[in-house]
Amino acid sequence: MTLKKILITAVCLLWLNSEYGQSSFTLTGGFNNSIFYCSQANSEYRHSFTADNAYLVNFSYKENLSALKKNLQVGAQLEFKQQSAYFYYEDNFPTDTIASGITYNIRSINLYLFPEIKVGGNVKFIFSGGPVLQSIVNVEAIGKQVKIRTGQPNIETDIKDKNSKEISGFCFGAKVNLGVEILLYENLYFTFCNSYAAGFTGMKGNLSKRMKFFNCVDVNISSGFVYVFNHKNWFDKE
């Protein structure tokens, strides 16, 4: 019964807001630069960003708040992202050492919830910030391992794992987005955005155990199109 009351109240509030509000639908794509870090000693690992396979695609829905409709929106963004980085690390054993040089392509689904401030006319400047929930759905590992044995030939092994378990899990973080929207025609805008996302919780998996703590800061650049749906104009036509 309580759930039913909450749903009825939410519908009523949306209906009251819709007479004066606006909805925005945004589709963008771009690339990302992931700065990975961990707490392992520098002598035992090296890592670097590789941009060859790093990209993103996202869809956003935003709703104006009636009282501040020219300046403030709330919204949600669903994003598919592939991050890419090269890691070198060594596992040391009493009689040998296994050195690994592997590129990981990390594919994830990200949910971004945010308030957004928008200022301007035909050219609008936008700023938003809020929490991000990341769920890793697949990791591809490509590289080489070398088993170094004292007094014996090294053994090299090629790594090509399309469903690696080295990185996995669910991460929580925050994201800040800066951008601009340029009017193209009536309610259609072109947008260009630069965003920064940082994880508060570390990634899980075998690589995290080797690195002791494994996380990243993600810098995203994207562009695409925004369509603004004006509720009031739609009701007036009726």
ZIZIUR-V72922 format. One record per pair of residues at least 4 apart in sequence whose C-alpha atoms are under 6 Angstrom apart, sorted by the first residue. I is the first residue (numbers start at 1). GAP is how many residues later the second one is. If there is no record, write none. Layout:
i=I gap=GAP
i=I gap=GAP
This chain:
i=14 gap=4
i=17 gap=4
i=17 gap=49
i=18 gap=213
i=19 gap=212
i=19 gap=213
i=20 gap=46
i=20 gap=212
i=21 gap=43
i=21 gap=45
i=21 gap=210
i=22 gap=41
i=22 gap=42
i=22 gap=207
i=22 gap=208
i=22 gap=209
i=23 gap=39
i=23 gap=40
i=23 gap=205
i=23 gap=206
i=24 gap=37
i=24 gap=38
i=24 gap=203
i=24 gap=204
i=25 gap=35
i=25 gap=36
i=25 gap=201
i=25 gap=202
i=26 gap=33
i=26 gap=34
i=26 gap=199
i=26 gap=200
i=27 gap=31
i=27 gap=32
i=27 gap=197
i=27 gap=198
i=28 gap=29
i=28 gap=30
i=28 gap=195
i=28 gap=196
i=29 gap=27
i=29 gap=28
i=29 gap=193
i=29 gap=194
i=30 gap=25
i=30 gap=26
i=30 gap=191
i=30 gap=192
i=31 gap=23
i=31 gap=24
i=31 gap=25
i=31 gap=189
i=31 gap=190
i=32 gap=22
i=32 gap=23
i=32 gap=187
i=32 gap=188
i=33 gap=185
i=33 gap=186
i=34 gap=183
i=34 gap=184
i=35 gap=181
i=35 gap=182
i=36 gap=179
i=36 gap=180
i=37 gap=178
i=37 gap=179
i=38 gap=173
i=38 gap=175
i=38 gap=176
i=39 gap=173
i=39 gap=174
i=40 gap=171
i=40 gap=172
i=44 gap=45
i=45 gap=43
i=45 gap=44
i=46 gap=41
i=46 gap=42
i=47 gap=39
i=47 gap=40
i=47 gap=41
i=48 gap=37
i=48 gap=38
i=49 gap=36
i=50 gap=34
i=50 gap=35
i=54 gap=28
i=54 gap=29
i=54 gap=30
i=55 gap=26
i=55 gap=27
i=56 gap=24
i=56 gap=25
i=57 gap=22
i=57 gap=23
i=58 gap=20
i=58 gap=21
i=59 gap=18
i=59 gap=19
i=60 gap=16
i=60 gap=17
i=61 gap=14
i=61 gap=15
i=62 gap=12
i=62 gap=13
i=63 gap=10
i=63 gap=11
i=64 gap=5
i=64 gap=9
i=65 gap=4
i=65 gap=8
i=68 gap=4
i=71 gap=46
i=71 gap=47
i=71 gap=48
i=72 gap=44
i=72 gap=45
i=73 gap=42
i=73 gap=43
i=74 gap=40
i=74 gap=41
i=74 gap=42
i=75 gap=39
i=76 gap=36
i=76 gap=37
i=77 gap=34
i=77 gap=35
i=78 gap=32
i=78 gap=33
i=79 gap=30
i=79 gap=31
i=80 gap=28
i=80 gap=29
i=81 gap=26
i=81 gap=27
i=82 gap=24
i=82 gap=25
i=83 gap=22
i=83 gap=23
i=84 gap=20
i=84 gap=21
i=85 gap=18
i=85 gap=19
i=86 gap=16
i=86 gap=17
i=87 gap=14
i=87 gap=15
i=88 gap=12
i=88 gap=13
i=89 gap=10
i=89 gap=11
i=90 gap=8
i=90 gap=9
i=91 gap=6
i=91 gap=7
i=92 gap=5
i=93 gap=4
i=96 gap=52
i=96 gap=53
i=97 gap=50
i=97 gap=51
i=98 gap=48
i=98 gap=49
i=99 gap=46
i=99 gap=47
i=100 gap=44
i=100 gap=45
i=101 gap=42
i=101 gap=43
i=102 gap=40
i=102 gap=41
i=103 gap=38
i=103 gap=39
i=103 gap=40
i=104 gap=36
i=104 gap=37
i=105 gap=34
i=105 gap=35
i=106 gap=33
i=107 gap=30
i=107 gap=31
i=107 gap=32
i=108 gap=27
i=108 gap=28
i=108 gap=29
i=109 gap=25
i=109 gap=26
i=110 gap=23
i=110 gap=24
i=111 gap=21
i=111 gap=22
i=112 gap=20
i=113 gap=17
i=113 gap=18
i=114 gap=15
i=114 gap=16
i=115 gap=13
i=116 gap=11
i=116 gap=12
i=117 gap=9
i=117 gap=10
i=118 gap=7
i=118 gap=8
i=119 gap=5
i=119 gap=6
i=120 gap=4
i=122 gap=60
i=122 gap=61
i=123 gap=58
i=123 gap=59
i=124 gap=56
i=124 gap=57
i=125 gap=54
i=125 gap=55
i=126 gap=52
i=126 gap=53
i=126 gap=54
i=127 gap=50
i=127 gap=51
i=128 gap=48
i=128 gap=49
i=129 gap=46
i=129 gap=47
i=130 gap=44
i=130 gap=45
i=131 gap=42
i=131 gap=43
i=132 gap=40
i=132 gap=41
i=132 gap=42
i=133 gap=39
i=134 gap=36
i=134 gap=37
i=135 gap=35
i=136 gap=32
i=136 gap=33
i=139 gap=24
i=139 gap=25
i=140 gap=21
i=140 gap=22
i=140 gap=23
i=140 gap=24
i=141 gap=19
i=141 gap=20
i=142 gap=17
i=142 gap=18
i=143 gap=16
i=144 gap=13
i=144 gap=14
i=144 gap=15
i=145 gap=11
i=145 gap=12
i=146 gap=9
i=146 gap=10
i=147 gap=7
i=147 gap=8
i=148 gap=6
i=166 gap=39
i=166 gap=40
i=166 gap=41
i=167 gap=37
i=167 gap=38
i=168 gap=36
i=168 gap=37
i=169 gap=35
i=171 gap=30
i=172 gap=27
i=172 gap=28
i=172 gap=29
i=173 gap=25
i=173 gap=26
i=173 gap=27
i=174 gap=23
i=174 gap=24
i=175 gap=21
i=175 gap=22
i=176 gap=19
i=176 gap=20
i=177 gap=17
i=177 gap=18
i=178 gap=15
i=178 gap=16
i=179 gap=13
i=179 gap=14
i=180 gap=11
i=180 gap=12
i=181 gap=8
i=181 gap=9
i=181 gap=10
i=182 gap=7
i=182 gap=8
i=183 gap=6
i=184 gap=4
i=184 gap=5
i=187 gap=40
i=187 gap=41
i=188 gap=38
i=188 gap=39
i=189 gap=36
i=189 gap=37
i=190 gap=34
i=190 gap=35
i=191 gap=32
i=191 gap=33
i=191 gap=34
i=192 gap=30
i=192 gap=31
i=193 gap=28
i=193 gap=29
i=194 gap=26
i=194 gap=27
i=195 gap=24
i=195 gap=25
i=196 gap=22
i=196 gap=23
i=197 gap=20
i=197 gap=21
i=198 gap=19
i=202 gap=12
i=202 gap=13
i=203 gap=11
i=203 gap=12
i=204 gap=4
i=208 gap=4
i=208 gap=5
i=208 gap=6
